[in-house]
Amino acid sequence: MSDQDDKATSIEVKPNGPFIVHGPVRVVDEDGSDVETGEDKTVLCRCGRSGTKPLCNRVHTRCGVRDDTEAEPYFEDKVKTYTGRVDVLWNPLVCSHAAVCVKRAPEAFDPDQRPWIHPDRGDYPLDRIRDAVRGCPSGALRLVEDGGTPEHLIEGDRPGIVAEANGPLYVTRIELQDWRPAGEGASPDRYTLCRCGLSTNKPFCDGSHSKLEWKSHEEENTGGQGD
């Protein structure tokens, strides 16, 4: 949208309902295509059962969104530090387990090894680690170089939302209304929102979609009651 930079965009989390994006926004679907959005408002599914994902079709009025859950989080809210040529900080509660870091720098990020992050493992340029941290969609990873302060490296300058196949919504540089950190060290400029309805850390993704094998095109319903 040509005037996107001229209007503030924010995301409202409707209690037991969908995400409402106020203002212009670019939403990219799983296949890389642009989703048709409203000029001033776009409503995105949060229950995981809409037949028009990533858009909401109000099926949540029938199946519900469980904002309150008695399930214990899979991970604790604790930042772990991995030292080496650079220091990498990771919070498992914030992580959406997209494995972007594993794909971009497999020498440093290997879930089959312990510790699974090892900045000094292998002979490779530091730019690989920077690129991995920059690609982290949830903001769970931060980088410390030369004794400095932990930094989020955020990929992309323009605000936007990307629907990950069988996964969450990747949000970049859009204000989340009534924002609270997804966990210690989380970023307000880069985060992932749960759209499967299963997270124990709503509205944020906690990787439940992967553990419970949620599929974005299963259990689709045609719609719910009107406003």
C-alpha positions as CSV (number, residue, x, y, z in Angstrom):
1,M,0.0,0.0,0.0
2,S,1.5,3.3,-1.1
3,D,0.5,5.2,2.1
4,Q,1.5,2.5,4.6
5,D,4.4,4.6,5.9
6,D,2.0,7.6,6.5
7,K,-0.4,5.7,8.8
8,A,0.3,4.1,12.1
9,T,-0.6,0.4,12.1
10,S,-1.3,-1.6,15.2
11,I,-2.6,-5.1,16.2
12,E,-5.4,-5.5,18.7
13,V,-5.9,-8.9,20.4
14,K,-9.7,-9.4,20.7
15,P,-10.4,-11.3,24.0
16,N,-11.4,-14.9,23.0
17,G,-11.5,-13.6,19.4
18,P,-9.3,-12.7,16.4
19,F,-6.4,-10.4,15.8
20,I,-7.6,-7.0,14.4
21,V,-5.0,-5.1,12.5
22,H,-5.9,-1.4,12.5
23,G,-4.4,0.6,9.6
24,P,-2.8,-0.5,6.3
25,V,-0.7,-3.6,6.4
26,R,0.9,-6.1,4.0
27,V,0.0,-9.7,4.8
28,V,1.8,-12.5,3.0
29,D,0.2,-15.9,2.8
30,E,1.9,-19.3,3.2
31,D,2.5,-19.5,-0.6
32,G,4.1,-16.1,-0.8
33,S,1.1,-14.4,-2.3
34,D,-0.3,-11.1,-0.9
35,V,-3.5,-11.4,1.1
36,E,-6.3,-8.9,0.3
37,T,-6.5,-6.6,3.2
38,G,-8.7,-3.7,4.3
39,E,-7.6,-0.1,4.1
40,D,-8.3,0.5,7.7
41,K,-8.9,-2.9,9.3
42,T,-7.9,-6.5,8.6
43,V,-9.2,-9.3,10.8
44,L,-6.9,-12.4,11.2
45,C,-7.7,-15.8,12.5
46,R,-6.5,-16.7,16.0
47,C,-8.5,-19.9,16.7
48,G,-6.8,-22.0,14.1
49,R,-10.0,-23.2,12.4
50,S,-11.0,-20.5,9.9
51,G,-11.7,-21.7,6.4
52,T,-10.3,-18.4,5.0
53,K,-6.9,-18.4,6.8
54,P,-5.1,-16.3,7.5
55,L,-8.2,-14.2,7.5
56,C,-10.9,-14.7,10.2
57,N,-14.4,-16.0,9.1
58,R,-15.8,-15.8,12.7
59,V,-15.8,-19.5,13.2
60,H,-14.3,-18.7,16.7
61,T,-17.9,-17.7,17.7
62,R,-18.7,-21.4,17.5
63,C,-15.4,-23.2,18.4
64,G,-13.9,-20.5,20.7
65,V,-10.4,-19.3,21.4
66,R,-9.1,-20.4,24.8
67,D,-7.3,-17.4,26.1
68,D,-7.1,-18.9,29.5
69,T,-5.3,-22.2,29.7
70,E,-4.4,-24.5,32.5
71,A,-1.6,-26.1,30.5
72,E,1.9,-25.6,31.8
73,P,4.3,-23.8,29.4
74,Y,6.7,-26.2,27.6
75,F,9.6,-24.0,28.4
76,E,10.6,-21.7,31.2
77,D,11.0,-17.9,30.8
78,K,14.7,-17.8,31.1
79,V,17.4,-16.3,28.9
80,K,20.3,-18.7,28.2
81,T,23.7,-17.4,27.2
82,Y,26.1,-19.2,24.9
83,T,29.6,-17.7,24.8
84,G,32.3,-17.7,22.1
85,R,33.7,-15.3,19.5
86,V,30.3,-13.6,20.1
87,D,27.7,-14.3,22.7
88,V,24.3,-15.6,21.6
89,L,21.3,-15.2,24.0
90,W,18.2,-17.4,23.6
91,N,14.9,-17.5,25.5
92,P,13.1,-20.9,24.8
93,L,9.7,-19.5,25.9
94,V,9.9,-16.8,23.2
95,C,11.1,-19.2,20.5
96,S,8.6,-20.3,17.9
97,H,10.9,-23.1,16.8
98,A,10.9,-22.1,13.1
99,A,14.5,-23.3,12.8
100,V,15.6,-20.4,10.7
101,C,18.8,-20.3,12.7
102,V,19.5,-24.0,12.1
103,K,19.1,-23.5,8.3
104,R,21.3,-20.4,8.1
105,A,24.1,-21.4,10.4
106,P,23.9,-25.1,11.1
107,E,27.5,-25.2,12.5
108,A,26.5,-22.9,15.3
109,F,22.9,-24.0,15.8
110,D,22.5,-27.7,16.0
111,P,19.5,-29.1,18.0
112,D,21.1,-32.6,18.0
113,Q,24.1,-31.3,20.0
114,R,24.5,-30.1,23.6
115,P,24.8,-27.3,24.0
116,W,22.7,-26.8,20.9
117,I,24.1,-23.3,20.3
118,H,27.9,-23.1,20.1
119,P,29.3,-19.9,18.5
120,D,32.7,-21.4,18.1
121,R,31.7,-24.7,16.6
122,G,33.1,-25.0,13.1
123,D,35.2,-22.6,10.9
124,Y,32.8,-20.1,9.3
125,P,32.4,-16.3,9.1
126,L,30.6,-14.5,11.9
127,D,28.2,-13.1,9.3
128,R,26.6,-16.5,9.3
129,I,25.7,-16.1,13.0
130,R,24.5,-12.5,12.4
131,D,22.4,-13.7,9.5
132,A,20.9,-16.4,11.7
133,V,20.0,-14.1,14.5
134,R,18.6,-11.5,12.0
135,G,16.3,-14.2,10.6
136,C,14.8,-15.2,13.9
137,P,11.1,-14.5,13.5
138,S,10.2,-14.6,17.2
139,G,13.0,-12.4,18.6
140,A,14.1,-15.2,20.8
141,L,17.7,-14.7,19.7
142,R,20.0,-11.8,20.5
143,L,23.7,-11.1,19.8
144,V,26.4,-9.6,21.9
145,E,29.6,-8.5,20.2
146,D,32.8,-7.0,21.6
147,G,31.4,-6.9,25.2
148,G,28.5,-4.7,24.1
149,T,24.8,-5.0,25.0
150,P,22.5,-7.7,23.7
151,E,20.9,-6.7,20.4
152,H,18.0,-7.9,18.3
153,L,19.0,-8.0,14.6
154,I,15.7,-7.4,12.8
155,E,15.4,-8.4,9.1
156,G,13.4,-6.0,7.0
157,D,12.6,-2.3,7.4
158,R,9.0,-2.3,6.4
159,P,6.1,-3.4,8.6
160,G,4.4,-6.6,7.7
161,I,2.9,-9.9,8.6
162,V,3.8,-13.3,7.2
163,A,1.7,-16.4,7.7
164,E,4.0,-19.4,8.1
165,A,2.8,-22.7,6.8
166,N,1.5,-24.8,9.7
167,G,2.9,-22.2,12.0
168,P,2.4,-18.7,13.5
169,L,2.1,-15.2,12.1
170,Y,5.5,-13.5,11.8
171,V,5.2,-9.8,12.7
172,T,7.8,-7.2,11.9
173,R,7.7,-3.5,13.1
174,I,4.0,-3.4,13.9
175,E,2.8,-2.2,17.4
176,L,1.0,-4.8,19.4
177,Q,-1.6,-2.9,21.5
178,D,-1.3,-3.4,25.3
179,W,2.1,-5.1,24.5
180,R,3.7,-7.2,27.2
181,P,6.9,-9.1,26.5
182,A,6.5,-12.7,25.3
183,G,9.3,-13.4,27.7
184,E,12.5,-11.9,29.1
185,G,14.4,-10.1,26.4
186,A,11.6,-10.2,23.8
187,S,11.4,-7.5,21.1
188,P,8.3,-5.3,20.5
189,D,9.4,-5.0,16.9
190,R,9.8,-8.6,16.0
191,Y,7.5,-11.3,17.4
192,T,5.4,-14.3,16.4
193,L,1.6,-14.5,17.2
194,C,-0.2,-17.8,17.7
195,R,-2.8,-18.6,15.1
196,C,-3.4,-22.3,16.0
197,G,-5.1,-21.5,19.2
198,L,-2.9,-23.9,21.2
199,S,-0.2,-21.8,22.6
200,T,0.3,-21.7,26.4
201,N,1.7,-18.2,26.0
202,K,-1.0,-16.4,24.1
203,P,-1.1,-14.2,22.1
204,F,2.4,-15.3,21.3
205,C,3.5,-18.5,19.7
206,D,5.3,-21.0,22.0
207,G,5.9,-23.8,19.4
208,S,2.8,-25.7,20.4
209,H,1.8,-25.9,16.7
210,S,4.8,-28.1,16.1
211,K,4.6,-30.3,19.1
212,L,0.8,-30.9,18.5
213,E,1.3,-31.2,14.7
214,W,-1.3,-28.5,13.9
215,K,-1.9,-28.1,10.2
216,S,-3.1,-24.8,8.8
217,H,-5.5,-26.3,6.3
218,E,-7.0,-29.0,8.5
219,E,-10.2,-28.5,10.6
220,E,-11.3,-25.6,8.4
221,N,-14.8,-24.3,9.0
222,T,-17.0,-22.2,6.9
223,G,-17.9,-19.5,9.4
224,G,-19.6,-18.4,12.5
225,Q,-22.3,-16.1,13.6
226,G,-22.4,-12.5,12.5
227,D,-21.4,-9.4,14.5
